[in-house]
Amino acid sequence: MKNKIPVVKCFRSGETTVKFWCPFCEEWHVHGFTEDVTVRGKSHRLAHCRVAESPFKVRGYYLRLMSKREINEIAQGSMKL
């Protein structure tokens, strides 16, 4: 991941927000939803990490919306990581 900006899969959590579970600070990160997430497929954000050593803090990350299939797999406990 050196010198690359990671892509994090998120889901809509309301009309105006998206969120994902951060593996570094073990908390939900919530961001405002913008159309570039759907139009361009991803959107850059700065990290909300509380852990100083989080690699997300260096360059932030791109948010990418999960597909309905991915969300259903998570709900059914069948998603492969």
PyMOL commands that set and color helices and strands:
alter all, ss='L'
color gray80, all
select helices_A, chain A and resi 36-39+56-59+68-76
alter helices_A, ss='H'
color red, helices_A
select strands_A, chain A and resi 7-12+17-21+28-32+43-45+61-65
alter strands_A, ss='S'
color yellow, strands_A
deselect
rebuild
show_as cartoon
